[in-house]
Amino acid sequence: MAYSDDAGPDKLGATKVDLGDCGMAQAAMLLGDRWTLLVVREALYGVTRFDSMKTDLGLPRSVLSNRLKRLTDAGVLIKRPYREPGQRARHQYVLTPMGVDLALPLIALMQWGDKHIRKTAPAAAIVERRTGAPLMAGLAKSDGAPVELRNAQFRIG
């Protein structure tokens, strides 16, 4: 993995990864604005109703509607009807397995922000359910054994 400790000069003619073939680029195209990420964050926190999301995030109705439609069309969320007694039917927006898989990258993003951007104590943490011990996002082998970033690299092709 190239980072500040070992980054050399750019390699002229290095293998180019087309944006259409890059999972990171494709994810950025779907999730790459703050409102979309924050809508997914709300769903991960268990907030699934339109009005609750709108109140929590403080964004315009049209922006929330647009982001929910995009995430639903992409398969990140599904719409489920519900009805409060005496009220009309409404929808809640629930994470699909694809949406739940966003938890780890968003936890990593949160932990990066807590480490490098926040000036105060974090508002939320990820802890082990049984013990309450803090957890950190990281790299692991397929058997679950942790791997340090300095021992990883991008392999193109």
N, C-alpha and C positions, 0 to 999 in steps of 0.2 A: 504494500500500500504506500503510495507516495504521499508523504506529508512533510512538514517543514524540516524534520530532522535529516531526511535523506533525499529530498527532491533535487534532482539535477535539472539541467536545461531540457526544454521541450525537445522531443525527438522528431526531427523533420521526417515526414513520411511514416510516422507511427500509424499503426492500424487505427482506422477511423471506425467508430461505432455510429451507424446511422441512427438518427433520432427515432425513426420508426421501428428500429430493432432493439431499442434500449428500454428496459423495464423502468429505470429511474426516470427517463424522459417521459414515458407514457404516463407514469404515476403523477409526475409534475403537471402534465397537461390536464389531468382530471382533478387533481387536488391542489393545484398551485396557487390558490388565492386564500387569504386568511379566513374569509367567511366559510368556505367549503371545509377547511380544516377544523374550524370551530364548531360547525354543525356536526361533524363526525365526533369531535370531542364530547359534545353534549350527549350524543347517543351512547358513547362509551360510558359516560357518567350515569346513564339510565334516564336521561331526559329525552322523551320520545314524542311529546305532543307539540304541535305547531306553536300554540300560544305560549307554552312554557319556554320553548327555544327562543321565540321572539323576545320575550321578557328578559331572559337570561343574557342574551347576546346584544340586545338593544339595536337590532338592525331593522331596516324597513321590510314590510310584509313582502314586497315584490322581490327583494333580494333573497329572502329566506325561501320563498316559493321556487325561485329559479334554482337555488342550490339543492333543495330537496328533490326537485324534478331531475336534475343532472345526476345526483347520487342514486336515485331510484332507477333511472334509465340505465345507469352503468352497472347496477346489481349490487351496490354497496348497502343500500337500504331497501326495505319493502314497506309498502303501505298496508296497515292493518286497520280495519274499521273498529270503532268503539262507540258506545253511546252512554252518556251520563243520563241518569233518570230524569225524564221530562225534557231532555235536550235532543237536538237533531243528531244524526250520525256524523261522526268526524273520523279523521284518520290519525293514527300515530305512526311514527317512522322508526322501524326497528332494524337493527343491524342484521345483515345476512352473514353467513360464514365468511364471505369475502370481506365484509365490513369489520367483523371481529378480528380478522387477520391484520387489520390496520392498527390494532392496539400496540403491537411491539414497535413499529416505526414511530408512532406518535408518542409513545413513552420515551423512546430514545430522543426525539425532538424536544419533549418537555424537559428531560434531564439535561440536555445540552443547554437549553435556555436557562434553566435554574443555575447551571454552573457558570455560564459565560455572559448572561445578560441581566438577570435579576440582581437587584441590590439588597433585597431583603430575603427573609426565610421563605422557602417555597410554600405555596398555598395547598399543595397536594403532594402526596408521595405514593409510591408503589411499595407495598409491604407484603410479606408472606402472610397468608390468611391465618394459619395456625399459630405462628409465633409472633407476628408483628414485626419481624426483622425487615429492615429496608432491603429492597431489591434494586439491581441495576441492570439496564438493558446492555447487551453485549453480544459478542460472537461466540458461537459454539459449533463443535463438530456435530455430525449427524447422530452420534451417540450421546450428545449433551455435554461433553467435556468442553470447558471454556477455552477460548483461544484469544491471546492478546492481539490487539490491532497491529502491532509491529510485526507479527508473524503471519499476517494476511496480505494478499495482494489481489488486484483485479487481474483476471485472465481474460484476454480478448480473443474471441474466435472459438 
